[in-house]
Amino acid sequence: MPQSLIFVVIHLIFSTKNHRPFLNVEVETSVHAYLATVSRNIGCECYRVGGVEDHVHLAIRLSRTVTIAELVEQLKTASSKWVKTQSTDLNDFSWQRGYGCFSTGPKDLDALVDYIDRQKEHHEKRTFQDEFRMLLNKYGVEYDEAYVWD
């Protein structure tokens, strides 16, 4: 086959360092838009970014030339630098070191986008830690609780 064709959709999740609630109403929309722009600038279609004060969820179609690790590094590095320029209140902003990434099929994209759109509703009843544990269990990811949170 002369072409390399893919359609890989991922659900990417990462938190602010120590789960600090930096992403308040004043900055969340612009941070989400910036993350989507970084994703698109490296060739990955970003269908949705959402979250709450201490973490983000992204629905992304991977480019055939970018690894997940490269994508996450560029998203976190560029956005962290940018966020710090937005306000002196954000000088201490940074993302956690780790992340969660789960594959989903193209047919499940609408459900993923809906899940991301309803983050504020989810977190009225569930903490980030509870949500993340639920996703790890749903996808059968083995983990050591001592190393999941930084």
Secondary structure in CASP SS format (residue, H / E / C, confidence):
PFRMAT SS
TARGET T0000
AUTHOR 0000-0000-0000
METHOD secondary structure of the structure
MODEL  1
M C 1.00
P C 1.00
Q C 1.00
S C 1.00
L C 1.00
I C 1.00
F C 1.00
V C 1.00
V E 1.00
I E 1.00
H E 1.00
L E 1.00
I E 1.00
F E 1.00
S E 1.00
T E 1.00
K H 1.00
N H 1.00
H H 1.00
R C 1.00
P C 1.00
F C 1.00
L C 1.00
N C 1.00
V H 1.00
E H 1.00
V H 1.00
E H 1.00
T H 1.00
S H 1.00
V H 1.00
H H 1.00
A H 1.00
Y H 1.00
L H 1.00
A H 1.00
T H 1.00
V H 1.00
S H 1.00
R H 1.00
N H 1.00
I C 1.00
G C 1.00
C C 1.00
E E 1.00
C E 1.00
Y E 1.00
R E 1.00
V E 1.00
G E 1.00
G E 1.00
V E 1.00
E C 1.00
D C 1.00
H E 1.00
V E 1.00
H E 1.00
L E 1.00
A E 1.00
I E 1.00
R E 1.00
L C 1.00
S C 1.00
R C 1.00
T C 1.00
V C 1.00
T C 1.00
I H 1.00
A H 1.00
E H 1.00
L H 1.00
V H 1.00
E H 1.00
Q H 1.00
L H 1.00
K H 1.00
T H 1.00
A H 1.00
S H 1.00
S H 1.00
K H 1.00
W H 1.00
V H 1.00
K H 1.00
T C 1.00
Q C 1.00
S C 1.00
T H 1.00
D H 1.00
L H 1.00
N C 1.00
D C 1.00
F C 1.00
S C 1.00
W E 1.00
Q C 1.00
R C 1.00
G C 1.00
Y C 1.00
G E 1.00
C E 1.00
F E 1.00
S E 1.00
T E 1.00
G C 1.00
P H 1.00
K H 1.00
D H 1.00
L H 1.00
D H 1.00
A H 1.00
L H 1.00
V H 1.00
D H 1.00
Y H 1.00
I H 1.00
D H 1.00
R C 1.00
Q H 1.00
K H 1.00
E H 1.00
H H 1.00
H C 1.00
E C 1.00
K C 1.00
R C 1.00
T C 1.00
F H 1.00
Q H 1.00
D H 1.00
E H 1.00
F H 1.00
R H 1.00
M H 1.00
L H 1.00
L H 1.00
N H 1.00
K H 1.00
Y C 1.00
G C 1.00
V C 1.00
E C 1.00
Y C 1.00
D C 1.00
E H 1.00
A H 1.00
Y H 1.00
V H 1.00
W C 1.00
D C 1.00
END
